[in-house]
Amino acid sequence: LTSTNAPLIEGWQRGELMLQHCADCREIIFFPRDMCPRCWSTNLAWTRSTGRGKIVAFSLVYRHVTAPFAAEAPTVLAEIALAGGGAMMARVATGAPASVASGMEVELVPMPEAAQFPLPTFRPVA
C-alpha cells in the first residue's frame, strides 16, 4: 500500500473499483501513478467505476511463482475494456477457465466474495 495506490486498494476492500483519471485531459488511468501518461499532468482524481466491461484478450496462467496463486491454476488474466472507459489487467474468477473468450462480458466480483482477492477481480456476467 502506497500513497499512490491507496485509493484503489482501499476501494477494493469495500468491494468498489476506484480508478484514477486526469482532470486536465480526462484520460482514465490504470495502473495508479503520480502523473498522467497522456499529458503528464499531476492533476489526478479518483472516481468509482461501474465494475463492468468486456474481455479484450486473456491468457490462462498454469504456473505461478507464489503458493497462493499456484493453488488456483489455471488462472485467467485478462485485459478488460471497462464500460465507462479505460482498460485494465485483472484476474477473471471462474470455475470454467476454458469457457473464457474475448468479447465476454465481465463484472466486478461482489462482496463478501471479493474479500478473498487482494486486487480487483472480475467474473463472467451470468
C-alpha positions in Angstrom: 0.0 0.0 0.0 1.4 3.3 -1.1 0.0 6.9 -1.2 -0.3 6.4 -5.0 -2.3 3.2 -5.0 -4.2 3.6 -1.6 -7.5 4.7 -3.1 -7.5 1.7 -5.5 -6.7 -0.8 -2.7 -9.0 0.8 0.0 -11.8 0.9 -2.6 -11.4 -2.7 -3.4 -11.5 -3.6 0.3 -15.0 -2.1 0.2 -15.8 -4.0 -3.0 -15.5 -1.0 -5.3 -13.4 -0.4 -8.3 -11.8 3.1 -8.0 -9.9 4.4 -11.0 -7.7 7.4 -11.5 -8.5 10.0 -14.1 -6.7 13.1 -15.3 -8.7 16.2 -14.5 -6.9 18.0 -17.4 -7.2 15.6 -20.4 -9.8 13.2 -18.9 -7.7 10.1 -19.5 -8.7 7.1 -17.4 -5.6 5.7 -15.8 -4.8 2.2 -14.7 -2.4 1.3 -13.0 -2.2 4.1 -10.4 0.6 6.6 -10.9 1.7 10.1 -9.9 1.2 11.7 -13.4 -1.0 11.2 -16.4 0.7 9.1 -19.0 -1.1 11.0 -21.8 -0.5 14.7 -20.9 1.9 14.4 -17.9 -0.4 16.4 -15.7 -0.3 15.7 -11.9 -3.9 16.9 -11.6 -5.3 13.4 -10.9 -8.5 12.4 -9.2 -10.3 9.2 -8.3 -13.8 8.0 -9.4 -15.8 4.9 -8.8 -16.2 2.6 -11.9 -19.3 0.6 -12.7 -17.1 -2.5 -12.5 -18.5 -3.8 -15.8 -16.6 -4.4 -19.0 -15.6 -6.9 -21.8 -12.5 -9.1 -22.1 -10.3 -7.8 -24.9 -7.6 -10.5 -24.6 -6.7 -13.1 -22.0 -4.3 -15.8 -21.0 -4.6 -18.9 -18.9 -1.8 -19.0 -16.4 -0.8 -22.5 -15.4 2.4 -21.9 -13.4 2.7 -19.3 -10.7 5.7 -18.3 -8.7 3.8 -17.9 -5.3 2.0 -20.6 -3.5 -1.4 -18.8 -3.0 -1.7 -18.4 -6.8 -0.4 -21.9 -7.6 -3.4 -23.5 -5.8 -5.8 -21.6 -8.2 -4.2 -22.6 -11.5 -5.2 -22.2 -14.2 -5.9 -18.5 -13.5 -7.4 -16.3 -16.1 -5.5 -13.0 -16.6 -7.3 -10.6 -18.9 -7.2 -7.1 -20.4 -10.6 -5.7 -19.7 -12.1 -2.7 -21.6 -14.2 -1.0 -18.9 -17.8 0.1 -19.7 -17.1 3.7 -18.5 -13.9 4.0 -20.5 -10.3 2.9 -19.8 -8.9 -0.6 -19.6 -7.1 -2.7 -17.0 -5.4 -6.0 -16.5 -7.2 -8.2 -13.9 -8.0 -11.7 -12.8 -11.2 -13.2 -14.0 -12.5 -15.7 -11.4 -14.4 -18.6 -13.0 -14.9 -22.2 -12.3 -14.7 -22.8 -16.1 -11.5 -21.1 -17.3 -11.7 -22.9 -20.7 -15.0 -21.1 -21.4 -13.5 -17.6 -21.2 -13.4 -15.8 -24.6 -12.5 -12.4 -25.9 -15.6 -10.2 -26.0 -17.1 -11.9 -23.0 -18.9 -9.5 -20.6 -17.5 -9.4 -17.1 -18.4 -7.7 -13.8 -16.6 -7.0 -10.6 -16.7 -9.8 -8.1 -19.1 -8.5 -5.3 -18.5 -8.5 -1.6 -18.2 -10.6 0.5 -16.6 -12.9 -2.1 -14.3 -10.0 -3.2 -12.6 -10.0 0.1 -10.7 -13.2 -0.8 -8.8 -11.4 -3.6 -6.1 -8.9 -2.9 -6.7 -6.9 -6.1 -9.8 -6.0 -8.2 -11.2 -9.3 -9.7 -13.9 -9.8 -12.2 -16.3 -12.7 -13.1 -18.2 -13.6 -16.2 -21.7 -12.0 -16.4 -24.3 -14.7 -15.9 
